[in-house]
Amino acid sequence: MEIEGKIKLIDETKTYGNNGFRKREVVITTEEQYPQHIMIEFVQDKCDLLNSYSVGQAVKISINLRGREWVNPQGETKYFNSIQGWRIENLQVETPDQNIPPAPPMEAFEPADDLKEEDYDDLPF
């Protein structure tokens, strides 16, 4: 599955437990009639994927929906869902390099009016 939107927040990487489990959260605001603020978590080595992104960028994130069951000490069963990201792509169009001169108009490629047709037939064969 994929979700598109603009980055609203990128949290810092947090480490949990003795095993060094890492998690980093990002909030994406969808661009639709009723925008949604969706929190997506990146875990372990995927946390580093967010390093080159910043707030305000338009992105597409590939996600997996995760669900788990937990039984509390009173014996009640609870269910939790999470959205886990595994790839992120920039959707913003790069601006063209301003050092490239504009292309000449098409008229520049047409022959001048003062040339005669026989002037074009000067091939040696």
C-alpha positions in Angstrom: 0.0 0.0 0.0 1.1 3.6 -0.5 0.1 6.9 1.0 0.9 10.4 -0.5 1.0 13.7 1.2 3.2 16.5 2.6 5.5 15.9 5.6 4.1 17.7 8.6 6.5 16.3 11.3 9.6 14.2 11.4 10.4 12.9 14.9 13.9 11.9 16.1 15.0 8.3 16.2 14.2 6.7 19.6 15.8 3.5 21.0 13.8 1.1 23.2 14.8 -1.9 25.3 18.0 -3.8 25.8 18.1 -5.0 22.2 18.4 -1.5 20.8 15.0 -1.5 18.9 14.9 1.8 17.0 11.8 3.6 15.9 11.2 7.0 14.1 7.8 8.5 13.4 6.8 10.8 10.6 3.4 12.6 10.1 2.0 13.0 6.6 -0.9 15.3 5.8 -2.9 14.0 2.8 -4.0 16.5 0.1 -7.7 15.8 -0.3 -11.0 17.5 0.5 -10.7 16.5 4.2 -6.9 16.3 4.8 -5.8 13.6 7.2 -2.7 13.6 9.5 -1.4 10.1 9.3 1.4 8.9 11.7 3.8 6.4 10.1 6.5 4.6 11.9 9.9 3.5 10.5 11.7 0.8 12.4 15.3 -0.4 12.7 17.4 0.3 9.6 14.5 2.0 7.9 14.7 4.9 10.4 17.6 6.3 8.3 15.5 6.6 5.2 14.0 9.8 6.7 17.4 11.6 7.1 17.2 13.2 3.6 13.7 14.5 4.0 12.3 17.7 5.6 9.0 19.2 6.7 6.9 20.4 3.8 8.1 18.0 1.2 5.6 16.1 -0.9 6.3 12.3 -0.6 4.9 8.9 -1.4 5.5 6.3 1.4 5.1 2.5 0.9 3.5 1.1 4.0 2.4 -2.1 5.7 -0.5 -2.3 8.1 0.4 -4.1 11.3 -1.9 -5.5 14.0 -1.2 -7.3 17.3 -3.2 -8.8 20.1 -2.3 -8.2 23.8 -3.9 -9.6 26.9 -3.6 -7.3 29.9 -3.1 -8.6 33.5 -6.8 -8.6 34.1 -7.3 -11.1 31.2 -8.8 -8.6 28.8 -7.8 -8.8 25.2 -6.8 -5.6 23.4 -5.9 -5.0 19.8 -3.5 -2.5 18.4 -2.8 -1.3 14.9 0.2 0.5 13.4 1.3 1.8 10.0 4.8 0.9 9.2 6.8 2.5 6.4 9.4 0.7 4.4 10.1 3.1 1.5 9.8 6.8 0.9 10.0 8.7 -2.4 10.2 12.4 -3.2 7.2 13.7 -5.3 8.4 17.2 -5.8 9.5 18.1 -9.3 13.1 19.3 -9.4 13.5 22.8 -10.7 15.5 22.9 -13.9 19.1 24.2 -13.8 19.0 28.0 -14.3 22.4 27.9 -16.0 21.1 26.2 -19.1 20.2 28.8 -21.8 16.8 28.6 -23.4 16.4 26.9 -26.7 16.4 29.2 -29.8 13.1 29.7 -31.6 12.2 27.4 -34.5 12.7 30.2 -37.0 16.4 30.0 -36.3 16.5 26.6 -38.0 14.8 27.6 -41.2 16.9 28.7 -44.3 17.2 32.3 -45.0 14.9 33.7 -47.7 17.8 35.0 -49.9 19.2 31.5 -50.6 18.2 29.9 -53.9 17.4 26.2 -54.2 20.5 25.6 -56.3 22.7 26.7 -53.3 21.5 23.6 -51.5 22.7 21.3 -54.2 26.4 21.5 -53.7 27.0 17.9 -52.6 30.1 16.3 -54.3 28.2 13.2 -55.5 
